[in-house]
Amino acid sequence: MVFRYDDVSEVSSTEIERRLVGIFRARGIACTFAVVPFAMRKQGGSDRQEEAPLGDEKARFLREGIESGTVDVALHGHSHQYLPLSVTGGVHSEFISLPLGDQRQKIAEGKAYLKRVLGVEVRTFVPPNNAYDAQTLEALVDAGIPCLSAARDGETLPETTLKYLPTTLNSLYDLEAAVAMARKSRGGSRLVAVLLHEWAFTEFRRTDSSGHEYAARPMEFETFCGILDRLLEQKDVAIRSVAQCIEDSDDLSAKRLLANRPIECAPAWICAVFSRGVYLSTGEAQRARLRYWAATVLFYALVLAGAGAGAYGAARWVRRRSALVLGFGTVGTLLGLAAVVGWVFRDGRVHPRGAVAIVVSLGATAGLLAAAAPKRCRMSAQSAKTVQEHS
């Protein structure tokens, strides 16, 4: 198990970070802190703002955590300043679509600064918002950073030795269920990697400009301590930092990341292991992926058949009363199908709701066409019979 705490910077809550470090230190375990070297006063914004480089007080606190073996430092971007959405294709990212030379410069500067103020050689890169592209990976290789920690749906460079350790869980309330699910899995190393932010805890309250809470269900530190203590009592559970996973030579290959990539069009209840926060071993993930694809195909086949049968029955009823209405309905369904396909593929990705919409539309269209076809077929058959009689 891995805990990754993001957005540590000059402007982040040192109070929450001290509490968290104290909790991990008291239990003799480590946590990976993703540190922003040149944060903005308003993290994640898209407007140009004043930089806030990691200062002496925050650096001193982090060095103490590093020396005690409690804090493992990862580089969390450069400034956490998002590029315009028009540039990144609608994704909040500091790196997507940025030229390779600029990405190299950002990563190299961030790595050098953390080494200067913290005295550590960064070995893990965490892209802001877990968003990056292939050029980011090339820049990491050039910078000598051996590991990327993002999400499970990112790009890879299989021909390199770059390691990947994605987070698999965002809610602390699902942590013990994820461990139980991992325990049911068979073979190889299984990993649960938890993503934390300061707003994950009730002791920290912050709202965005719209007045919405950052975390839907923040947890009290006392509750979190209880979960950690129960986990540490379990002999088959080990809590490590990202750096410790790298050192222990866990399989963190691109092949494993690709095998664990969620099937986007599959409902979450089908990909139960992937959706419940477990990072399976490569072999187990590949076997599970085949089962989930089979279940996904069967699910959509049933949806298609159900939509087709329903549309066919409705169309037969309508045809007895008005063939004109049936014709308009068929045309409308075809236009609706085209609209649904365009909407679903607007961002190049097919999610479960979109996939269901497409399959239902296809089934309805097929049902309507099938209901209209028999009349023509009978007419053709009757015409053929008439010709034979006259001949």
Buried (B, 14 or more C-beta within 10 A) or exposed (E): BBBBBBBBBBBBBBEBBEBBBEBBBEBEBBBBBBBBBBBBEBBBEBEEBEBBBBEEEBBEBBBBBBEEBBBBBBBBBBBBBBBEEEBBEEBBBBBBBBEBEEBBBBBBBBBEBBBEBBEBEBBBBBBBBBBBBEBBBBBBEEBEBBBBBBBBEBBBBEEEEBBBBBBBBBBBEBBBBBBEBBEEBEEBBBBBBBBBBBBBBBBBEEEEEEEEEBBEEBBEBEEBEEBBEEBBEEEEBBBBBBBBBBEEEBBBBBBBBBBBBBBEBBBEEBBEBBBBBBBBBBBBBBBBBEEBBEBBEEBBEEBBBBBBBBBBEBBBEBBEEEEEEBBEBBEEBBEBBEEBBEEBEEEEEBBBEBBBBBBBBBBBBBBBBBBBEEEEEEEEEEEEEEEEEEE
